[in-house]
Structure formats: C-alpha cells, structure tokens
C-alpha cells in the first residue's frame, strides 16, 4: 500500500496574492508621476507656496483706519492720504482754468461784434472758454472726491480790445491763446510735481490721464493756427481763415 504525502503550499518567486493586492492599492502604474506628486507634497508647490507667510486679518488691520474716521461734522470722511499742499494746488489750478476761460470769453465777445464779424474766431474762442470752464469743474469735482474743500479765488478782469496795429486782431489773439495754453501746461506740470512730491499717485494719474495729453494737442493745434495766420497777413486771408474755423 502506498502512502499519499500531504500537499504543501507551493512557493512562487513572484508576490503572493495578498502582496499583489496591497501593491495594486498603494502604487501608481506611473511611478514617475507618483514620485513627482510626492515631491510636490513634501516640498510644497511653487505656485501654492505663501509669498510672505503673513496672514491678512481684516478685522485687526482695519482698527487703525477705524480710529482715523473723523467724528467731527465738518471734517471729510472720504479724505485719505491727501496732503494740504495738494489741496491748495488744486484750488490754484481751478483759478487758473477759470481765468483762462474768462479771457477766451472776452475774445469771443470781441470777434462777435458787428464791426468785427469774424464768426469763426468767435466760435473757436467760445468753445475754448467752455472747455476751460469744464476743466475747472473737473478739478472741483476731484477736490470734493478726495475730501478737500473748494475755495474759489478772484478772477482778473480781461482785456476787451484785441486789435494790434502790426499783427492785426486775429493773429494777436491766436498768439495770446497759444501763450495761455503753454502757461496752463506749465501750471499742470507744477501740479503733477506736487503730487509726486507727496507720493499721491492718484492725483498724479488724474492730471496725466485727464489733462496733460490734451494740453499738448491744444498747443500743437493753436501753433498751426498761428503759423497759418502769419502766412495770410492782415488782409483778405483772415476772412478765409475765419471761414475755415466756422465750417
């Protein structure tokens, strides 16, 4: 009689079933991607790494500003980092714009006379006067926006006669307009310098975006008008120039 030997488990060179199951759960088919993810988690991704480590706490940081809110009725609530020098310079610029507007308005009245009757020049100087007044109002609105106080100053009485024996009224008035535009540009540059001196980037941006570029264009246009009037002289050519402005 033959005795049957007991069956013993056969050992394989590869992993057992349980080992294979565990490995399938915790290992990625793409070992390279898995290593990259582990490194990112361990070292921190550059896109998600905090820049400073400082946590913004609004309720703590706002306490400083809250204490600065005025409780007195006559003080502005909107004012923030707006220097007294900037406020005063804005009021000065308002006065400049109104004075220039007043001179242009006087020129409009002169050329609109029945014995002068240059309607194109009258139209040009009336529009110029309105534009300068709009500039003054822009500065007034900005003054209120920043929490300053608008303080209007006196306006000088302009000339009422603009005829010139040598140049004639048209050329003389246009040269005067060119000088006024250059003077206004200089005042605007001074205001911009005040803004930079007080680190007021908002005021500097306001002057740059609303006025400086436009001022250069106005100087160029009036310079061309002066050149054209110098060519035509005081005679019949002034009438043709006036018609160009009118139409």
VMD Tcl script that draws the C-alpha trace (Angstrom):
set ca {
  {0.00 0.00 0.00}
  {1.25 3.39 -0.93}
  {1.02 6.35 1.48}
  {-0.03 9.74 -0.10}
  {2.19 12.59 1.04}
  {0.38 15.69 2.44}
  {0.00 18.52 -0.03}
  {2.13 21.55 0.93}
  {1.75 25.10 -0.50}
  {4.00 25.79 -3.44}
  {6.26 28.86 -3.11}
  {6.47 31.17 -6.12}
  {9.23 33.59 -6.97}
  {6.67 36.38 -7.54}
  {4.44 38.10 -4.95}
  {1.64 36.32 -3.21}
  {-1.96 37.16 -3.88}
  {-2.21 39.38 -0.79}
  {1.03 41.14 -1.60}
  {-0.13 41.80 -5.14}
  {-3.43 43.18 -3.87}
  {-1.74 45.53 -1.42}
  {0.69 46.75 -4.05}
  {-2.12 47.44 -6.52}
  {-3.84 49.61 -3.92}
  {-0.90 51.77 -2.94}
  {1.22 52.02 -6.02}
  {0.60 54.02 -9.19}
  {1.12 52.50 -12.60}
  {3.14 55.63 -13.47}
  {5.95 55.60 -10.93}
  {7.40 58.83 -12.33}
  {4.17 60.79 -11.79}
  {3.81 59.29 -8.32}
  {7.32 60.43 -7.39}
  {6.60 63.93 -8.68}
  {3.42 64.21 -6.63}
  {5.20 63.02 -3.51}
  {7.97 65.56 -4.03}
  {5.43 68.36 -4.52}
  {3.57 67.41 -1.36}
  {6.76 67.12 0.61}
  {8.49 70.25 -0.66}
  {5.46 72.41 -1.50}
  {4.47 73.54 -4.98}
  {5.94 76.86 -6.09}
  {2.50 78.03 -7.28}
  {0.89 77.44 -3.90}
  {3.74 78.43 -1.64}
  {2.91 81.52 0.51}
  {4.80 84.60 -0.67}
  {5.37 86.20 2.73}
  {3.77 83.98 5.31}
  {1.76 86.98 6.59}
  {-1.92 86.23 7.06}
  {-4.35 89.05 6.25}
  {-6.55 89.71 9.26}
  {-9.07 92.36 8.14}
  {-10.72 92.93 11.50}
  {-7.36 93.53 13.14}
  {-5.86 95.69 10.42}
  {-8.97 97.81 9.94}
  {-8.79 99.03 13.55}
  {-6.17 101.60 12.58}
  {-8.34 103.06 9.81}
  {-11.41 102.89 12.02}
  {-9.71 105.08 14.59}
  {-8.88 107.62 11.87}
  {-12.50 108.13 10.78}
  {-13.40 111.70 11.81}
  {-16.15 112.17 14.33}
  {-16.39 115.93 13.83}
  {-19.18 117.04 11.49}
  {-17.20 119.49 9.34}
  {-14.34 117.07 8.56}
  {-14.36 114.94 5.41}
  {-14.98 111.21 5.80}
  {-13.53 110.37 2.38}
  {-10.14 112.04 2.83}
  {-7.18 109.66 2.83}
  {-3.51 110.45 2.19}
  {-4.42 113.79 0.62}
  {-1.83 116.41 1.53}
  {-2.73 120.02 2.34}
  {-0.30 121.12 -0.38}
  {-2.18 119.03 -2.95}
  {-5.48 120.54 -1.84}
  {-4.11 124.08 -2.14}
  {-2.57 123.37 -5.54}
  {-5.89 122.04 -6.84}
  {-7.60 125.29 -5.79}
  {-4.89 127.28 -7.55}
  {-5.40 125.27 -10.73}
  {-9.14 125.87 -10.56}
  {-8.40 129.60 -10.52}
  {-6.04 129.25 -13.50}
  {-8.68 127.43 -15.55}
  {-11.37 129.99 -14.73}
  {-9.08 132.93 -15.57}
  {-8.14 131.45 -18.94}
  {-11.80 130.73 -19.62}
  {-12.62 134.36 -18.82}
  {-10.01 135.65 -21.29}
  {-11.30 133.35 -24.02}
  {-14.84 134.53 -23.32}
  {-13.71 138.13 -23.77}
  {-12.14 137.18 -27.11}
  {-15.40 135.53 -28.16}
  {-17.30 138.72 -27.35}
  {-14.80 140.82 -29.30}
  {-14.91 138.77 -32.52}
  {-18.71 138.53 -32.30}
  {-19.09 142.32 -32.56}
  {-20.95 143.60 -35.62}
  {-17.98 145.76 -36.67}
  {-15.51 142.82 -36.35}
  {-17.78 139.98 -37.51}
  {-15.29 137.12 -37.58}
  {-17.75 134.40 -36.65}
  {-15.29 131.54 -36.98}
  {-12.88 133.06 -34.46}
  {-15.82 133.91 -32.20}
  {-16.94 130.27 -32.32}
  {-13.42 128.99 -31.65}
  {-12.87 131.17 -28.59}
  {-16.34 130.47 -27.21}
  {-15.68 126.72 -27.40}
  {-12.25 127.25 -25.84}
  {-13.82 129.21 -22.98}
  {-16.35 126.46 -22.32}
  {-13.61 123.82 -22.40}
  {-11.52 125.65 -19.80}
  {-14.56 126.06 -17.58}
  {-15.19 122.33 -17.84}
  {-11.60 121.75 -16.75}
  {-12.18 123.94 -13.70}
  {-15.30 121.95 -12.84}
  {-13.37 118.68 -13.22}
  {-10.87 119.89 -10.67}
  {-13.69 120.96 -8.36}
  {-15.27 117.51 -8.58}
  {-11.92 115.87 -7.90}
  {-11.31 118.14 -4.92}
  {-14.59 117.02 -3.39}
  {-13.90 113.40 -4.27}
  {-10.63 113.42 -2.33}
  {-12.14 115.17 0.67}
  {-10.71 118.63 0.06}
  {-12.52 121.97 0.16}
  {-13.04 124.06 -2.96}
  {-12.03 127.67 -2.35}
  {-12.71 129.88 -5.34}
  {-10.43 132.86 -5.79}
  {-10.80 136.18 -7.58}
  {-10.75 136.32 -11.37}
  {-8.83 139.13 -13.05}
  {-10.78 141.32 -15.47}
  {-9.54 140.53 -19.01}
  {-8.93 142.88 -21.91}
  {-11.85 143.92 -24.06}
  {-9.85 145.08 -27.12}
  {-7.66 142.66 -29.05}
  {-6.70 144.61 -32.14}
  {-2.97 145.04 -32.79}
  {-1.58 147.68 -35.13}
  {1.16 145.47 -36.56}
  {-0.27 141.94 -36.29}
  {-3.99 142.53 -36.54}
  {-6.62 141.17 -34.16}
  {-6.74 137.58 -35.42}
  {-3.01 136.84 -35.20}
  {-2.57 138.74 -31.94}
  {-5.44 136.86 -30.29}
  {-4.21 133.48 -31.50}
  {-0.69 134.18 -30.24}
  {-2.19 135.18 -26.90}
  {-4.17 131.92 -26.86}
  {-1.00 129.94 -27.56}
  {0.76 131.67 -24.66}
  {-2.17 130.92 -22.36}
  {-2.16 127.23 -23.31}
  {1.57 126.97 -22.62}
  {1.12 128.74 -19.29}
  {-1.69 126.34 -18.38}
  {0.51 123.40 -19.33}
  {3.26 124.71 -17.06}
  {0.79 125.03 -14.17}
  {-0.40 121.46 -14.75}
  {3.17 120.18 -14.70}
  {3.72 122.00 -11.41}
  {0.60 120.33 -10.01}
  {1.89 116.96 -11.18}
  {5.19 117.67 -9.41}
  {3.31 118.44 -6.18}
  {1.52 115.09 -6.49}
  {4.83 113.25 -6.92}
  {6.41 115.13 -4.03}
  {3.60 113.99 -1.72}
  {3.56 110.43 -3.12}
  {-0.01 110.95 -4.30}
  {-0.19 108.52 -7.21}
  {-3.93 109.04 -7.60}
  {-3.60 112.79 -8.13}
  {-0.67 112.25 -10.49}
  {-2.71 109.77 -12.53}
  {-5.67 112.17 -12.63}
  {-3.54 115.01 -14.02}
  {-1.84 112.73 -16.54}
  {-4.94 110.98 -17.85}
  {-7.31 113.96 -17.93}
  {-5.18 116.97 -18.85}
  {-1.54 116.61 -19.89}
  {-2.08 114.76 -23.17}
  {-4.97 117.01 -24.15}
  {-2.90 120.09 -23.35}
  {-0.12 119.07 -25.72}
  {-2.66 118.56 -28.51}
  {-4.15 122.03 -27.90}
  {-0.71 123.64 -28.06}
  {0.02 121.88 -31.37}
  {-3.30 122.93 -32.93}
  {-3.03 126.59 -31.93}
  {0.61 126.69 -33.05}
  {-0.57 125.67 -36.52}
  {-3.22 128.40 -36.46}
  {-0.56 130.99 -35.59}
  {1.61 129.80 -38.49}
  {-1.30 129.99 -40.92}
  {-2.29 133.49 -39.80}
  {1.28 134.68 -40.17}
  {1.20 133.48 -43.76}
  {-2.05 135.19 -44.74}
  {-1.28 138.53 -43.08}
  {-3.93 141.04 -42.01}
  {-5.87 141.27 -45.25}
  {-8.36 139.13 -47.13}
  {-6.69 135.90 -45.99}
  {-8.01 136.41 -42.45}
  {-11.56 136.09 -43.76}
  {-10.75 132.77 -45.44}
  {-9.10 131.53 -42.24}
  {-12.18 132.57 -40.30}
  {-14.42 130.65 -42.68}
  {-12.28 127.56 -42.14}
  {-12.90 127.78 -38.38}
  {-16.60 128.43 -38.91}
  {-17.18 125.45 -41.19}
}
mol new
graphics top color blue
foreach p $ca { graphics top sphere $p radius 0.5 }
foreach p [lrange $ca 0 end-1] q [lrange $ca 1 end] { graphics top cylinder $p $q radius 0.2 }
display resetview
